[in-house]
């Protein structure tokens, strides 16, 4: 029998790092964080994603999570993620249940991104910052456990060769740090939560 979404979320909370995790940022990179919002829709966990506008100076039109650089006033990466999610998507910190943090993701653009995974209410409505966010959409978490759907390309960064991920969801091409975070989240579920098949429904 597949786990209920609520049971899966409890196990995911145990597998993640503490939400207030903090660590030194590698030299040459800038601290940043994103919120990875999850919500239960029709009995299944969905991931909320956004598409940036064509007006922003960087990452025009790309699929993303709400997030940005850490401010000196942010107590930890989770504070950064919550602040940015409220600014960019109108997600109230009071409505967010922080599940935990994932391993940080360094990017070729010079950021060290800490993903903060959180549960938001299923009926959340978003107030988008019109300059930054063009739209939001939900995607089932199960889609991202289909590892055969990912395409990869090698790239060199900080003296090491790693994989750049790409995958499609409907009309959207998700790639870069966002695809890496989704891949890592799906791997965390598949490899750390035993006897659960993300693609099973019951």
Secondary structure, DSSP 8 states (H G I E B T S, - for coil): ----HHHHHHHHHHHSB-TT------TT-EEEEEEEEEEEETTEEEEEEEEE-SSSSSSTT-EE-SEEE--TT-SSHHHHHHHHHHHHH---GGG-EEEEE---EE-TTSEEEEEEEEE--TT------TTTEEEEEEEEGGGGG-GGG-EEEEEEETTEEEEEEEEEETTEEEEHHHHHHHHHHHHHHHHHSTT--TT---
